[in-house]
Amino acid sequence: QVRLVESGGGLVQPEGSLRLSCAASGFTFSMYAMRWYRQAPGKERELIAINTSPNGRTDYADSVKGRFTISRDNAKNTVYLQMNSLKPEDTAVYYCNALLGTLAYWGQGTQVTVSS
């Protein structure tokens, strides 16, 4: 079965960095686009980054453009989100997502808290 497992969240000070990982299994990872979403308390889930495959094209929400980088290692079935220059407003639960046809799969999420 499809499984997505995020890791790498935590507490970080403003202007700090974190790298999130999402390990995928149960499908041919290299054939599908991978996405990162986030959801802050009281807000809707927001798409923040996408990495398509096989061409590896990326796109970002304006709120993270220039600070976050999505990448993937198809040999490890893993997608990453490098987050730099973190701000308090980046505090949220971060989820990876795979859309396989009409079925959307989600990980359990990883909490990122940006605070001094």
MMTF fields as JSON, N, C-alpha, C and O atoms, coordinates in Angstrom:
{
  "mmtfVersion": "1.0.0",
  "mmtfProducer": "UNKNOWN",
  "numBonds": 463,
  "numAtoms": 464,
  "numGroups": 116,
  "numChains": 1,
  "numModels": 1,
  "chainsPerModel": [1],
  "groupsPerChain": [116],
  "chainIdList": ["A"],
  "bondAtomList": [4, 2, 8, 6, 12, 10, 16, 14, 20, 18, 24, 22, 28, 26, 32, 30, 36, 34, 40, 38, 44, 42, 48, 46, 52, 50, 56, 54, 60, 58, 64, 62, 68, 66, 72, 70, 76, 74, 80, 78, 84, 82, 88, 86, 92, 90, 96, 94, 100, 98, 104, 102, 108, 106, 112, 110, 116, 114, 120, 118, 124, 122, 128, 126, 132, 130, 136, 134, 140, 138, 144, 142, 148, 146, 152, 150, 156, 154, 160, 158, 164, 162, 168, 166, 172, 170, 176, 174, 180, 178, 184, 182, 188, 186, 192, 190, 196, 194, 200, 198, 204, 202, 208, 206, 212, 210, 216, 214, 220, 218, 224, 222, 228, 226, 232, 230, 236, 234, 240, 238, 244, 242, 248, 246, 252, 250, 256, 254, 260, 258, 264, 262, 268, 266, 272, 270, 276, 274, 280, 278, 284, 282, 288, 286, 292, 290, 296, 294, 300, 298, 304, 302, 308, 306, 312, 310, 316, 314, 320, 318, 324, 322, 328, 326, 332, 330, 336, 334, 340, 338, 344, 342, 348, 346, 352, 350, 356, 354, 360, 358, 364, 362, 368, 366, 372, 370, 376, 374, 380, 378, 384, 382, 388, 386, 392, 390, 396, 394, 400, 398, 404, 402, 408, 406, 412, 410, 416, 414, 420, 418, 424, 422, 428, 426, 432, 430, 436, 434, 440, 438, 444, 442, 448, 446, 452, 450, 456, 454, 460, 458],
  "bondOrderList": [1, 1, 1, 1, 1, 1, 1, 1, 1, 1, 1, 1, 1, 1, 1, 1, 1, 1, 1, 1, 1, 1, 1, 1, 1, 1, 1, 1, 1, 1, 1, 1, 1, 1, 1, 1, 1, 1, 1, 1, 1, 1, 1, 1, 1, 1, 1, 1, 1, 1, 1, 1, 1, 1, 1, 1, 1, 1, 1, 1, 1, 1, 1, 1, 1, 1, 1, 1, 1, 1, 1, 1, 1, 1, 1, 1, 1, 1, 1, 1, 1, 1, 1, 1, 1, 1, 1, 1, 1, 1, 1, 1, 1, 1, 1, 1, 1, 1, 1, 1, 1, 1, 1, 1, 1, 1, 1, 1, 1, 1, 1, 1, 1, 1, 1],
  "groupList": [{"groupName": "GLN", "atomNameList": ["N", "CA", "C", "O"], "elementList": ["N", "C", "C", "O"], "formalChargeList": [0, 0, 0, 0], "bondAtomList": [1, 0, 2, 1, 3, 2], "bondOrderList": [1, 1, 2], "singleLetterCode": "Q", "chemCompType": "L-PEPTIDE LINKING"}, {"groupName": "VAL", "atomNameList": ["N", "CA", "C", "O"], "elementList": ["N", "C", "C", "O"], "formalChargeList": [0, 0, 0, 0], "bondAtomList": [1, 0, 2, 1, 3, 2], "bondOrderList": [1, 1, 2], "singleLetterCode": "V", "chemCompType": "L-PEPTIDE LINKING"}, {"groupName": "ARG", "atomNameList": ["N", "CA", "C", "O"], "elementList": ["N", "C", "C", "O"], "formalChargeList": [0, 0, 0, 0], "bondAtomList": [1, 0, 2, 1, 3, 2], "bondOrderList": [1, 1, 2], "singleLetterCode": "R", "chemCompType": "L-PEPTIDE LINKING"}, {"groupName": "LEU", "atomNameList": ["N", "CA", "C", "O"], "elementList": ["N", "C", "C", "O"], "formalChargeList": [0, 0, 0, 0], "bondAtomList": [1, 0, 2, 1, 3, 2], "bondOrderList": [1, 1, 2], "singleLetterCode": "L", "chemCompType": "L-PEPTIDE LINKING"}, {"groupName": "GLU", "atomNameList": ["N", "CA", "C", "O"], "elementList": ["N", "C", "C", "O"], "formalChargeList": [0, 0, 0, 0], "bondAtomList": [1, 0, 2, 1, 3, 2], "bondOrderList": [1, 1, 2], "singleLetterCode": "E", "chemCompType": "L-PEPTIDE LINKING"}, {"groupName": "SER", "atomNameList": ["N", "CA", "C", "O"], "elementList": ["N", "C", "C", "O"], "formalChargeList": [0, 0, 0, 0], "bondAtomList": [1, 0, 2, 1, 3, 2], "bondOrderList": [1, 1, 2], "singleLetterCode": "S", "chemCompType": "L-PEPTIDE LINKING"}, {"groupName": "GLY", "atomNameList": ["N", "CA", "C", "O"], "elementList": ["N", "C", "C", "O"], "formalChargeList": [0, 0, 0, 0], "bondAtomList": [1, 0, 2, 1, 3, 2], "bondOrderList": [1, 1, 2], "singleLetterCode": "G", "chemCompType": "PEPTIDE LINKING"}, {"groupName": "PRO", "atomNameList": ["N", "CA", "C", "O"], "elementList": ["N", "C", "C", "O"], "formalChargeList": [0, 0, 0, 0], "bondAtomList": [1, 0, 2, 1, 3, 2], "bondOrderList": [1, 1, 2], "singleLetterCode": "P", "chemCompType": "L-PEPTIDE LINKING"}, {"groupName": "CYS", "atomNameList": ["N", "CA", "C", "O"], "elementList": ["N", "C", "C", "O"], "formalChargeList": [0, 0, 0, 0], "bondAtomList": [1, 0, 2, 1, 3, 2], "bondOrderList": [1, 1, 2], "singleLetterCode": "C", "chemCompType": "L-PEPTIDE LINKING"}, {"groupName": "ALA", "atomNameList": ["N", "CA", "C", "O"], "elementList": ["N", "C", "C", "O"], "formalChargeList": [0, 0, 0, 0], "bondAtomList": [1, 0, 2, 1, 3, 2], "bondOrderList": [1, 1, 2], "singleLetterCode": "A", "chemCompType": "L-PEPTIDE LINKING"}, {"groupName": "PHE", "atomNameList": ["N", "CA", "C", "O"], "elementList": ["N", "C", "C", "O"], "formalChargeList": [0, 0, 0, 0], "bondAtomList": [1, 0, 2, 1, 3, 2], "bondOrderList": [1, 1, 2], "singleLetterCode": "F", "chemCompType": "L-PEPTIDE LINKING"}, {"groupName": "THR", "atomNameList": ["N", "CA", "C", "O"], "elementList": ["N", "C", "C", "O"], "formalChargeList": [0, 0, 0, 0], "bondAtomList": [1, 0, 2, 1, 3, 2], "bondOrderList": [1, 1, 2], "singleLetterCode": "T", "chemCompType": "L-PEPTIDE LINKING"}, {"groupName": "MET", "atomNameList": ["N", "CA", "C", "O"], "elementList": ["N", "C", "C", "O"], "formalChargeList": [0, 0, 0, 0], "bondAtomList": [1, 0, 2, 1, 3, 2], "bondOrderList": [1, 1, 2], "singleLetterCode": "M", "chemCompType": "L-PEPTIDE LINKING"}, {"groupName": "TYR", "atomNameList": ["N", "CA", "C", "O"], "elementList": ["N", "C", "C", "O"], "formalChargeList": [0, 0, 0, 0], "bondAtomList": [1, 0, 2, 1, 3, 2], "bondOrderList": [1, 1, 2], "singleLetterCode": "Y", "chemCompType": "L-PEPTIDE LINKING"}, {"groupName": "TRP", "atomNameList": ["N", "CA", "C", "O"], "elementList": ["N", "C", "C", "O"], "formalChargeList": [0, 0, 0, 0], "bondAtomList": [1, 0, 2, 1, 3, 2], "bondOrderList": [1, 1, 2], "singleLetterCode": "W", "chemCompType": "L-PEPTIDE LINKING"}, {"groupName": "LYS", "atomNameList": ["N", "CA", "C", "O"], "elementList": ["N", "C", "C", "O"], "formalChargeList": [0, 0, 0, 0], "bondAtomList": [1, 0, 2, 1, 3, 2], "bondOrderList": [1, 1, 2], "singleLetterCode": "K", "chemCompType": "L-PEPTIDE LINKING"}, {"groupName": "ILE", "atomNameList": ["N", "CA", "C", "O"], "elementList": ["N", "C", "C", "O"], "formalChargeList": [0, 0, 0, 0], "bondAtomList": [1, 0, 2, 1, 3, 2], "bondOrderList": [1, 1, 2], "singleLetterCode": "I", "chemCompType": "L-PEPTIDE LINKING"}, {"groupName": "ASN", "atomNameList": ["N", "CA", "C", "O"], "elementList": ["N", "C", "C", "O"], "formalChargeList": [0, 0, 0, 0], "bondAtomList": [1, 0, 2, 1, 3, 2], "bondOrderList": [1, 1, 2], "singleLetterCode": "N", "chemCompType": "L-PEPTIDE LINKING"}, {"groupName": "ASP", "atomNameList": ["N", "CA", "C", "O"], "elementList": ["N", "C", "C", "O"], "formalChargeList": [0, 0, 0, 0], "bondAtomList": [1, 0, 2, 1, 3, 2], "bondOrderList": [1, 1, 2], "singleLetterCode": "D", "chemCompType": "L-PEPTIDE LINKING"}],
  "groupTypeList": [0, 1, 2, 3, 1, 4, 5, 6, 6, 6, 3, 1, 0, 7, 4, 6, 5, 3, 2, 3, 5, 8, 9, 9, 5, 6, 10, 11, 10, 5, 12, 13, 9, 12, 2, 14, 13, 2, 0, 9, 7, 6, 15, 4, 2, 4, 3, 16, 9, 16, 17, 11, 5, 7, 17, 6, 2, 11, 18, 13, 9, 18, 5, 1, 15, 6, 2, 10, 11, 16, 5, 2, 18, 17, 9, 15, 17, 11, 1, 13, 3, 0, 12, 17, 5, 3, 15, 7, 4, 18, 11, 9, 1, 13, 13, 8, 17, 9, 3, 3, 6, 11, 3, 9, 13, 14, 6, 0, 6, 11, 0, 1, 11, 1, 5, 5],
  "groupIdList": [1, 2, 3, 4, 5, 6, 7, 8, 9, 10, 11, 12, 13, 14, 15, 16, 17, 18, 19, 20, 21, 22, 23, 24, 25, 26, 27, 28, 29, 30, 31, 32, 33, 34, 35, 36, 37, 38, 39, 40, 41, 42, 43, 44, 45, 46, 47, 48, 49, 50, 51, 52, 53, 54, 55, 56, 57, 58, 59, 60, 61, 62, 63, 64, 65, 66, 67, 68, 69, 70, 71, 72, 73, 74, 75, 76, 77, 78, 79, 80, 81, 82, 83, 84, 85, 86, 87, 88, 89, 90, 91, 92, 93, 94, 95, 96, 97, 98, 99, 100, 101, 102, 103, 104, 105, 106, 107, 108, 109, 110, 111, 112, 113, 114, 115, 116],
  "secStructList": [7, 7, 3, 3, 3, 3, 3, 7, 7, 3, 3, 3, 7, 6, 6, 7, 7, 3, 3, 3, 3, 3, 3, 3, 3, 1, 1, 7, 4, 4, 4, 1, 7, 3, 3, 3, 3, 3, 3, 7, 6, 6, 1, 7, 7, 3, 3, 3, 3, 3, 3, 7, 6, 6, 6, 7, 7, 3, 3, 3, 7, 6, 6, 6, 6, 6, 6, 3, 3, 3, 3, 3, 3, 6, 6, 6, 6, 3, 3, 3, 3, 3, 3, 7, 1, 7, 7, 4, 4, 4, 7, 3, 3, 3, 3, 3, 3, 3, 3, 3, 6, 6, 3, 3, 3, 3, 7, 7, 7, 3, 3, 3, 3, 3, 7, 7],
  "xCoordList": [0.85, 0.0, 0.892, 2.062, 0.3, 1.038, 1.27, 0.364, 2.501, 2.835, 3.777, 4.727, 3.496, 4.345, 4.663, 3.759, 5.937, 6.344, 7.262, 8.379, 6.764, 7.555, 8.418, 8.086, 9.531, 10.397, 11.178, 11.217, 11.801, 12.687, 12.141, 12.849, 10.898, 10.346, 10.938, 11.703, 10.569, 11.067, 10.91, 10.219, 11.566, 11.555, 12.828, 13.93, 12.666, 13.814, 13.6, 12.466, 14.686, 14.592, 14.367, 14.718, 13.794, 13.643, 14.983, 16.027, 14.921, 16.096, 16.877, 17.899, 16.395, 17.048, 16.623, 15.854, 17.153, 16.878, 16.474, 16.86, 15.685, 15.336, 15.238, 14.96, 15.473, 15.225, 14.249, 14.513, 13.126, 12.131, 12.374, 12.833, 12.056, 12.137, 10.792, 10.032, 10.511, 9.297, 9.688, 10.014, 9.65, 9.978, 8.711, 7.717, 8.753, 7.581, 7.775, 8.896, 6.683, 6.714, 5.351, 4.346, 5.339, 4.078, 3.66, 2.588, 4.487, 4.201, 5.52, 6.562, 5.465, 6.674, 6.97, 6.494, 7.768, 7.993, 8.44, 7.967, 9.349, 9.963, 8.97, 9.271, 7.798, 6.842, 5.874, 5.109, 5.892, 4.853, 5.42, 6.488, 4.654, 4.969, 4.77, 3.904, 5.566, 5.44, 5.238, 5.798, 4.444, 4.085, 4.303, 4.229, 4.575, 4.561, 3.447, 3.299, 2.675, 1.646, 1.974, 2.809, 1.302, 1.372, 0.018, -0.779, -0.214, -1.453, -1.144, -0.681, -1.412, -1.232, -2.534, -3.597, -2.472, -3.692, -4.731, -4.438, -5.952, -7.05, -7.044, -7.875, -6.11, -6.022, -6.193, -6.053, -6.496, -6.637, -5.261, -4.245, -5.278, -4.036, -3.61, -4.424, -2.303, -1.758, -0.703, 0.209, -0.82, 0.212, 1.388, 1.218, 2.589, 3.725, 4.821, 5.61, 4.895, 5.968, 5.59, 4.941, 6.01, 5.779, 7.041, 7.729, 7.321, 8.432, 7.882, 7.46, 7.887, 7.331, 8.377, 9.566, 7.936, 8.824, 8.324, 7.109, 9.178, 10.613, 11.435, 12.649, 10.822, 11.668, 12.158, 13.031, 11.597, 12.088, 11.778, 12.415, 10.806, 10.43, 9.836, 9.121, 10.139, 9.645, 8.826, 8.983, 7.954, 7.174, 6.858, 6.786, 6.669, 6.524, 5.424, 5.131, 4.827, 3.938, 4.753, 5.921, 4.129, 4.832, 5.349, 6.38, 4.639, 4.992, 6.322, 6.919, 6.8, 8.037, 9.088, 10.221, 8.73, 9.643, 10.928, 10.884, 12.051, 13.34, 13.893, 15.067, 13.07, 13.512, 13.482, 14.319, 12.524, 12.361, 12.776, 12.628, 13.299, 13.678, 13.189, 13.497, 12.421, 11.976, 12.912, 13.293, 13.269, 14.118, 13.714, 12.947, 14.234, 13.883, 15.078, 15.939, 15.109, 16.095, 15.307, 14.804, 15.198, 14.384, 14.987, 14.263, 16.297, 16.925, 16.534, 16.515, 16.224, 15.847, 14.347, 13.875, 13.591, 12.136, 11.818, 10.935, 12.543, 12.411, 12.334, 13.054, 11.451, 11.365, 11.738, 11.416, 12.412, 12.915, 12.33, 11.894, 12.333, 12.007, 13.042, 13.018, 13.946, 14.933, 14.313, 13.885, 14.271, 13.626, 14.666, 15.243, 14.897, 15.857, 15.156, 14.021, 15.83, 15.286, 13.874, 12.966, 13.709, 12.375, 11.829, 12.563, 10.508, 9.795, 8.747, 8.328, 8.328, 7.276, 6.02, 5.335, 5.722, 4.532, 4.684, 3.723, 5.864, 6.055, 5.644, 5.643, 5.301, 4.878, 3.621, 2.611, 3.696, 2.591, 2.947, 4.078, 1.965, 2.231, 2.462, 1.669, 3.554, 3.952, 3.664, 3.993, 3.043, 2.631, 3.201, 3.255, 3.621, 3.905, 2.701, 1.885, 2.617, 1.437, 1.849, 2.748, 1.169, 1.317, -0.074, -0.986, -0.224, -1.501, -1.325, -0.656, -1.931, -1.82, -3.152, -4.098, -3.218, -4.497, -5.433, -5.136, -6.543, -7.501, -7.396, -8.165, -6.468, -6.31, -5.161, -4.047, -5.454, -4.449, -4.02, -4.849, -2.722, -2.162, -1.377, -0.709, -1.47, -0.846, -0.035, -0.359, 1.025, 1.719, 1.003, -0.052, 1.616, 0.999, 1.314, 0.7, 2.263, 2.643, 3.771, 3.975, 4.502, 5.563, 5.456, 5.311, 5.529, 5.327, 6.606, 7.694, 6.453, 7.541, 7.091, 6.049, 7.888, 7.588, 8.767, 9.9, 8.478, 9.52, 9.258, 8.278, 10.144, 9.939, 11.258, 12.141, 11.373, 12.559, 12.298, 13.179],
  "yCoordList": [-1.188, 0.0, 1.247, 1.204, 2.342, 3.603, 4.115, 4.128, 4.536, 5.089, 6.266, 6.206, 7.336, 8.526, 8.845, 8.954, 8.993, 9.24, 10.46, 10.433, 11.533, 12.749, 12.71, 12.048, 13.432, 13.585, 14.878, 15.482, 15.297, 16.447, 17.72, 18.726, 17.703, 18.897, 19.151, 18.343, 20.294, 20.63, 22.097, 22.826, 22.521, 23.917, 24.591, 24.078, 25.733, 26.461, 27.952, 28.431, 28.67, 30.112, 30.822, 30.286, 32.001, 32.777, 32.929, 33.098, 32.865, 32.908, 31.595, 31.486, 30.606, 29.308, 28.472, 28.913, 27.237, 26.32, 24.955, 24.545, 24.262, 22.87, 22.178, 22.809, 20.855, 20.066, 18.961, 18.123, 18.967, 17.92, 16.827, 17.087, 15.609, 14.467, 13.768, 13.796, 13.148, 12.344, 11.063, 11.091, 9.959, 8.656, 8.021, 7.883, 7.636, 7.079, 5.598, 5.136, 4.869, 3.45, 3.042, 3.712, 1.916, 1.371, 1.83, 1.454, 2.639, 3.058, 3.396, 3.496, 3.571, 3.877, 5.354, 6.184, 5.667, 7.036, 7.946, 9.076, 7.451, 8.302, 8.781, 9.704, 8.173, 8.513, 9.616, 10.09, 10.032, 10.931, 12.212, 12.233, 13.294, 14.552, 14.399, 13.65, 15.104, 15.12, 16.559, 17.495, 16.711, 18.034, 18.128, 17.136, 19.351, 19.671, 20.671, 21.657, 20.405, 21.292, 21.653, 21.019, 22.675, 22.983, 23.49, 24.021, 23.309, 23.784, 24.401, 23.731, 25.693, 26.409, 26.339, 26.125, 26.515, 26.464, 27.454, 28.634, 26.962, 27.817, 28.207, 29.004, 27.651, 27.992, 26.753, 25.624, 26.977, 25.876, 25.341, 26.034, 24.077, 23.472, 24.187, 24.45, 24.497, 25.329, 24.559, 23.984, 24.541, 23.945, 24.904, 26.067, 24.425, 25.331, 24.953, 25.815, 23.707, 23.318, 22.048, 21.16, 21.98, 20.792, 20.48, 21.376, 19.203, 18.719, 17.671, 16.596, 17.983, 17.045, 16.008, 16.17, 14.989, 13.926, 13.408, 13.313, 13.065, 12.909, 14.174, 14.149, 15.274, 16.412, 17.217, 18.073, 16.943, 17.603, 19.074, 19.795, 19.538, 20.947, 21.249, 20.425, 22.432, 22.819, 24.095, 24.901, 24.254, 25.475, 25.701, 24.753, 26.97, 27.327, 28.354, 29.153, 28.309, 29.382, 30.644, 30.582, 31.782, 33.045, 33.204, 33.839, 32.631, 32.801, 32.145, 32.489, 31.193, 30.491, 30.622, 30.171, 31.226, 31.316, 32.046, 33.092, 31.479, 32.063, 31.622, 31.857, 30.985, 30.508, 28.988, 28.399, 28.353, 26.898, 26.272, 26.876, 25.051, 24.299, 22.865, 22.172, 22.431, 21.042, 20.268, 20.748, 19.076, 18.216, 16.77, 16.471, 15.889, 14.487, 13.613, 13.989, 12.445, 11.423, 10.19, 9.469, 9.945, 8.815, 7.467, 6.48, 7.421, 6.175, 5.82, 4.648, 6.84, 6.621, 6.765, 6.629, 7.037, 7.246, 8.295, 8.107, 9.383, 10.406, 11.787, 12.091, 12.612, 14.012, 14.854, 14.508, 15.951, 16.813, 18.215, 18.631, 18.924, 20.34, 21.049, 20.953, 21.759, 22.565, 23.931, 24.632, 24.294, 25.536, 26.433, 26.088, 27.573, 28.548, 29.843, 30.083, 30.666, 31.977, 31.843, 32.575, 30.913, 30.619, 31.791, 32.515, 31.955, 33.034, 32.424, 31.283, 33.181, 32.653, 32.232, 31.29, 32.918, 32.565, 31.271, 30.813, 30.682, 29.368, 28.243, 27.074, 28.59, 27.588, 26.882, 27.521, 25.562, 24.768, 23.294, 22.925, 22.472, 21.057, 20.908, 21.373, 20.257, 20.098, 18.662, 17.696, 18.554, 17.261, 17.063, 18.004, 15.856, 15.543, 14.837, 14.244, 14.917, 14.463, 13.841, 14.328, 12.756, 12.144, 11.975, 11.483, 12.387, 12.24, 11.159, 11.363, 10.014, 8.875, 8.72, 8.148, 9.23, 9.27, 10.223, 11.408, 9.704, 10.536, 10.367, 10.971, 9.566, 9.286, 10.109, 10.095, 10.818, 11.618, 10.911, 10.449, 10.837, 10.201, 11.225, 12.096, 11.101, 12.047, 11.302, 10.18, 11.959, 11.482, 11.945, 12.578, 11.607, 11.962, 13.397, 13.931, 14.01, 15.382, 15.476, 14.582, 16.579, 16.867, 18.336, 19.224, 18.57, 19.915, 20.737, 20.287, 21.941, 22.923, 24.139, 24.73, 24.502, 25.661, 26.622, 26.263, 27.848, 28.874, 29.908, 30.652, 29.941, 30.814, 31.064, 30.207, 32.259, 32.575, 32.271, 32.471],
  "zCoordList": [0.0, 0.0, 0.0, 0.38, -0.436, -0.488, 0.922, 1.755, 1.171, 2.472, 2.284, 1.503, 3.014, 3.036, 4.485, 5.314, 4.793, 6.174, 6.212, 5.696, 6.835, 6.959, 8.213, 9.197, 8.156, 9.319, 9.178, 8.106, 10.275, 10.224, 10.82, 10.874, 11.27, 11.886, 13.254, 13.781, 13.821, 15.151, 15.445, 14.733, 16.513, 16.935, 16.433, 16.624, 15.795, 15.25, 15.478, 15.504, 15.639, 15.834, 14.496, 13.446, 14.53, 13.284, 12.578, 13.207, 11.255, 10.362, 10.34, 9.662, 11.078, 11.059, 9.863, 9.009, 9.825, 8.719, 9.245, 10.34, 8.432, 8.673, 7.333, 6.313, 7.338, 6.139, 6.48, 7.343, 5.797, 5.961, 4.926, 3.813, 5.322, 4.415, 4.374, 5.342, 3.255, 3.116, 2.377, 1.19, 3.088, 2.504, 1.959, 2.672, 0.698, 0.027, -0.261, -0.476, -0.263, -0.615, -1.147, -0.911, -1.876, -2.36, -3.738, -4.212, -4.395, -5.762, -6.45, -5.801, -7.777, -8.545, -8.398, -9.172, -7.386, -6.941, -8.084, -8.204, -8.919, -9.944, -10.992, -11.75, -11.047, -12.101, -11.708, -12.547, -10.45, -9.963, -9.383, -8.77, -9.604, -8.942, -7.437, -6.986, -6.685, -5.226, -4.769, -5.341, -3.749, -3.262, -1.768, -1.043, -1.323, 0.101, 0.358, -0.364, 1.385, 1.878, 3.328, 3.974, 3.811, 5.234, 5.707, 4.933, 6.993, 7.594, 8.945, 9.868, 9.037, 10.287, 11.09, 10.508, 12.406, 13.222, 12.73, 12.536, 12.528, 12.12, 10.654, 10.219, 9.887, 8.467, 7.599, 8.071, 6.334, 5.396, 5.002, 5.075, 4.583, 4.103, 2.822, 1.937, 2.743, 1.67, 0.893, 1.487, -0.434, -1.281, -1.348, -1.713, -0.995, -0.986, -1.975, -2.363, -2.389, -3.31, -4.043, -3.492, -5.296, -6.113, -6.91, -7.4, -7.023, -7.846, -8.792, -8.364, -10.083, -11.041, -11.43, -11.154, -12.048, -12.494, -13.829, -14.001, -14.787, -14.606, -14.852, -14.651, -15.279, -15.626, -14.431, -14.571, -13.253, -12.05, -11.961, -11.193, -12.734, -12.665, -11.283, -10.712, -10.759, -9.437, -9.523, -10.441, -8.55, -8.444, -6.98, -6.198, -6.605, -5.194, -5.01, -5.9, -3.835, -3.438, -3.209, -2.827, -3.444, -3.26, -1.836, -1.614, -0.878, 0.528, 0.889, 1.909, 0.058, 0.38, -0.717, -0.545, -1.828, -2.972, -2.56, -1.912, -2.944, -2.609, -1.27, -0.981, -0.442, 0.875, 0.988, 1.672, 0.323, 0.405, -0.921, -1.984, -0.84, -2.024, -1.898, -0.928, -2.892, -2.943, -3.863, -4.931, -3.435, -4.255, -4.013, -3.097, -4.835, -4.693, -5.037, -5.833, -4.422, -4.731, -5.126, -4.265, -6.417, -6.881, -6.48, -6.351, -6.284, -5.849, -4.416, -4.04, -3.627, -2.222, -2.007, -0.878, -3.062, -2.939, -1.879, -1.043, -1.931, -0.903, -1.542, -2.493, -1.003, -1.388, -0.184, 0.952, -0.438, 0.629, 0.501, -0.572, 1.614, 1.605, 2.471, 3.698, 1.814, 2.526, 2.812, 1.895, 4.075, 4.484, 5.132, 6.163, 4.529, 5.037, 5.399, 4.988, 6.16, 6.562, 7.109, 6.715, 8.007, 8.531, 9.326, 9.999, 9.226, 9.898, 10.832, 10.637, 11.841, 12.725, 11.959, 12.359, 10.878, 10.105, 9.312, 8.694, 9.319, 8.722, 9.672, 9.288, 10.894, 11.862, 11.37, 11.078, 11.282, 10.726, 10.815, 11.131, 10.533, 10.273, 8.769, 7.95, 8.436, 7.034, 6.584, 7.272, 5.414, 4.876, 3.478, 2.686, 3.178, 1.776, 1.181, 1.886, -0.127, -0.853, -2.181, -2.867, -2.523, -3.842, -4.428, -3.764, -5.67, -6.369, -7.423, -8.436, -7.171, -8.07, -8.795, -8.254, -10.017, -10.706, -9.97, -9.823, -9.518, -8.788, -7.279, -6.531, -6.836, -5.403, -4.839, -5.362, -3.771, -3.087, -1.809, -1.025, -1.621, -0.433, 0.367, -0.19, 1.687, 2.601, 3.65, 4.038, 4.095, 5.268, 6.529, 6.479, 7.663, 8.943, 9.356, 10.28, 8.677, 8.971, 9.975, 10.796, 9.895, 10.854, 11.27, 10.43, 12.565, 13.1, 12.959, 13.318, 12.434, 12.391, 13.183, 12.901, 14.174, 14.996, 14.931, 15.25, 14.512, 14.402, 15.486, 15.435, 16.458, 17.606, 18.306, 18.334, 18.873, 19.665, 21.141, 21.977]
}
